[in-house]
Structures are given as C-alpha cells and as structure tokens.
Amino acid sequence: MSRTAKWLLVTAALLIGVLFVSGTVATPLIESRLNRVLSPPRKVSATAQQLHERLTVVDLHADSLLWGRDLLEKSSRGHVDIPRLREGNVAVQAFTVVTKFPRKASLQSNDAGSDVIGMLAMAEHWPSKTYTSLLERALYQARRLREMQARSRGKLILIGSRQDLDGFLELRRSDRSLVGGFLGLEGAQSLEGKLENLGTLYDAGFRMIAPTHFSDTEFAGSASGGNKGGLTELGRKLVREAEARHITIDLAHASSKTIDDVVAIARHPVVVSHTGVRGTCDNNRNLTDAQLRRIAGTGGVVGIGYWRAATCGTDARAVARAIRHTATVMGIEHVALGSDFDGATAQPFETTGVNQITEALIEQGFSNDQIALIMGGNAIRVLRANLPSEGGAYVPARPATSLLRASGMPFVARAFLLLFGLAALTICWIYTEHYSDEGWLNALLFAGEYYARNFRIALFVIGLFALFLPIRG
C-alpha cells in the first residue's frame, strides 16, 4: 500500500469518525442551544385547562423535521414531538420544511448564496444527494415524516386532502390521542428554479409553500432579502400553479411588495404561517395593519408566533396581546397560531404549554367561541377551503435511509460496526506503516508473510464492509 493510499485511508476513517460524533453529540448540543425553552412548565387555571381540552388546536408552523429526532419519541430537547403534541392537545401540526438558511441570518438583509443546511445535512448523516440538492432535502424530510406515520400505529395521521382532514377530525372526536400533520415548505428554494418540481413536491405530500424565506428567490422578494422586490414572472406562475394544485400560499417572510403582488392575484385564501404584528412589536419581520387587512381580503389567516421578535415579549400574555391587535384590525375569523417551534428560536414554552395561550386569551376577554376560532377553527376553515377534495394519499417512496439509519439496525449495532471498522482499518495502517519489517503479525499468527498479507487484506475488506453497513443509503 502506497503512502498516499495510507493517508487517504486514515483521512477517510477520521472523516467518518467526525461524522459519527457530529451526528450523535454535536447536533443535539446545537439544537439544545438554538431551540431553547425560556421558562419551566407551569399549570394554568382549572377554567383555562377545561376549555383547552375541548379545543381543536392547530399550529401552522414548526421546523421539527430539521433536527433528526424521532418525533414518535418524547425528547428532552426542542419544542415538538408527537407525545408532547398529544400532551398539549394540539390536534393538527404543520411540519414545515427548511432547505436553505443563511450563515448569518438577519432581519434586515441576507445573501441568497449563503447556506448552512448543507452542513447540517452532513452532520445529521442525511443521504448524500441532500448535500447539494435543495429538492432532495425537502423530499428526504417528507419521507421521514411518512415513515414516522407508518410506525405510529395509527396515532399520527398525515393530511393531504379535505377527505383526510374531515376523516381525521371525525376520528379525533372519539380519540383525543390522535395527532394530524401536514407538510409545508418554508421558502421555494427547494424548487431549484423549476416549476415542474412543484408536482414532485405535491406528490411527496406538500400542501403549503412560501415563495421566500430569509433571502430572495427566483420567485419573489423576502422581507429580509437583498432586494426586497415583489413577485417575478416565474413567481406569478408559481402562485397560479400552486393554487391550481390546491397548495396554500404562505406569505411568511415575504416582502411588502411580494405580499401586495400575491394578494392581487390570489383566488384562494392565503396564510402567513408564523409572524408578529407591528402594532405590538415593530420590526421588519412583522406585518403592518394594512397588510393584515389585505390578507383578510383573501379570506386567509395570520398565524401569530410566540418568540420574542414576533411579540416583543417572552410569555403567553405577549402572544395574546398580538392576537388581540390582529383580531381588532382584520377580524376574529382571520387569526390563527404559528409557533415557529424548533425554528432555531427561544420560546416561552414548548408545545405542552400552549394551554397558556388559552389562559391568556381568557384574560384578554375573548369568549370561548372566539378562542376556539383563534386556537384552530380559523385554520381548519382555510385548510378545508384550500386542500384538494380527495387524493391525499402520498406517493410511496423508498425508505429515508441515512448514514446512521440503516433500516432495521439498532443504534448500538450501528455504533459497534462503525467503531469495529475504524479499528480494523487503523490496525491495517499501523501494520503497514510501522511493522511491515518486524513481522509482528507473522509471529502473532504463526504464519508466513503470505498468510499475513492475506490476513491484512481480509481485515481491510472486513473493515470497509463494517463501515459500509451502517452508512449505506
């Protein structure tokens, strides 16, 4: 084995080791820091809890698929998983998919060429196609959600049509442990500039799309983009095509000009999945009163967020104040919830604490019927108006295997194979580099050089195979 080959082998082994450590140690630490909860859980009044348990709660935005957690398992980090949704009596959760995010995100201006999701995909051992393809990143996250549905024993139900939605709501009347979910795209970057990819994403289950995220796209300007323009001609085609496919347009992160352009041509209700309002928290990210009225004119809803930049506060009372202002400006029937949970945001509570909003709305003087609309009824109305009547079944896709998620292989087994493979390759390198003249392996095996060479080759092949098993896919 040449010196170059030996160093390539060592480099590959070290790289695999780094990937293993980053996915099992670094990524959870990063998420724990980014998706923090600011306050410990607290109980609400008996009156608020009794009302909350009768509500159909809908959250229009959570980026929980980004972080690699199994959402069927209750986690001690982040904001959302299925057990915590059930505990918080959240009936329907929008699982919004991020495919591109700038390195230094700013509410003022961002470079469209900057991205950190590729590095996150590598650290979390996503399939290699996702390292460079934004479309593949969206499809991979969608596959993960479908696989979780398949393993949920009927407790997680994905919604792709009015038929799915109505069937889910009927089932949930008798089983409050059920959780419904639907897929949304946070930014149209995953289309990769090609409208034909919208059909691929529709088939994968996506039923909501935002033309922009933190930066401008080929379709529209972002509120925090470099140009902050409106819809491009391609963007106008996107709106028409999305509405024809019964995909809801999400104006979260859209520039003022983009909002104007979309509401001027929209034929169906639009949503803003997660935002604040300038009437209670004045910054570039939040909506003006004029924008609220234009969105109401489409019959749409605005999902009020919970994080500090949305509410200028750190508790449910700040959320309720924003809701009160929004309801006053655009009407009670146009207000909804949009947490931005797991969106690299510090939140006043996780999803089990959404009952604190119910309590704060009672304190604001809303009636029980009005609270029911805000907490989910308005969002259900818009979903029912926009979803296709039927055909919600998702197109089957191959399993979402990734570097450390070989199908059916327990984590301990994957870790053992990785470590065994690294050890085997290291022994090969040490022998070749340092002991080829001393014959230590010959003595160990009581065999000649011929057998030692064959053993070394066999060990090398076994080491590669041990590494390949847990990282295939």
Stockholm file with secondary structure:
# STOCKHOLM 1.0

chainA/1-473         MSRTAKWLLVTAALLIGVLFVSGTVATPLIESRLNRVLSPPRKVSATAQQLHERLTVVDLHADSLLWGRDLLEKSSRGHVDIPRLREGNVAVQAFTVVTKFPRKASLQSNDAGSDVIGMLAMAEHWPSKTYTSLLERALYQARRLREMQARSRGKLILIGSRQDLDGFLELRRSDRSLVGGFLGLEGAQSLEGKLENLGTLYDAGFRMIAPTHFSDTEFAGSASGGNKGGLTELGRKLVREAEARHITIDLAHASSKTIDDVVAIARHPVVVSHTGVRGTCDNNRNLTDAQLRRIAGTGGVVGIGYWRAATCGTDARAVARAIRHTATVMGIEHVALGSDFDGATAQPFETTGVNQITEALIEQGFSNDQIALIMGGNAIRVLRANLPSEGGAYVPARPATSLLRASGMPFVARAFLLLFGLAALTICWIYTEHYSDEGWLNALLFAGEYYARNFRIALFVIGLFALFLPIRG
#=GR chainA/1-473 SS CCHHHHHHHHHHHHHHHHHHHIIIIIHHHHHHHHSCBSSCCCCCCHHHHHHHHHSCEEEEEECGGGGCCCTTSCCSSSSCCHHHHHHTTEEEEEEEECCCCCTTCCSSCCCTTCCSHHHHHHHTTCCGGGGTCHHHHHHHHHHHHHHHHHHTTTSEEECCSHHHHHHHHHHHHHCTTCEEEEEEESSGGGGTTCTTHHHHHHHTTEEEECSCSSSCCSSCCBTTSSSCCCCCHHHHHHHHHHHHTTCEEBCTTBCHHHHHHHHHHCCSCCEEEEECBTTTSCSTTSBCHHHHHHHHHTTCEEEECCSHHHHSSSSHHHHHHHHHHHHHHHCGGGEEECCCBTSSCCBSSCGGGTHHHHHHHHHTTCCHHHHHIIIIIHHHHHHHHHSCSSCCCCCCCCCCCCTTCCTTCCHHHHHHHHHHHHHHHHHHHHHHHHSTTTTHHHHHHTCCHHHHHHHHHHHHHHHHHHHHHHHCC
#=GC SS_cons         CCHHHHHHHHHHHHHHHHHHHIIIIIHHHHHHHHSCBSSCCCCCCHHHHHHHHHSCEEEEEECGGGGCCCTTSCCSSSSCCHHHHHHTTEEEEEEEECCCCCTTCCSSCCCTTCCSHHHHHHHTTCCGGGGTCHHHHHHHHHHHHHHHHHHTTTSEEECCSHHHHHHHHHHHHHCTTCEEEEEEESSGGGGTTCTTHHHHHHHTTEEEECSCSSSCCSSCCBTTSSSCCCCCHHHHHHHHHHHHTTCEEBCTTBCHHHHHHHHHHCCSCCEEEEECBTTTSCSTTSBCHHHHHHHHHTTCEEEECCSHHHHSSSSHHHHHHHHHHHHHHHCGGGEEECCCBTSSCCBSSCGGGTHHHHHHHHHTTCCHHHHHIIIIIHHHHHHHHHSCSSCCCCCCCCCCCCTTCCTTCCHHHHHHHHHHHHHHHHHHHHHHHHSTTTTHHHHHHTCCHHHHHHHHHHHHHHHHHHHHHHHCC
//
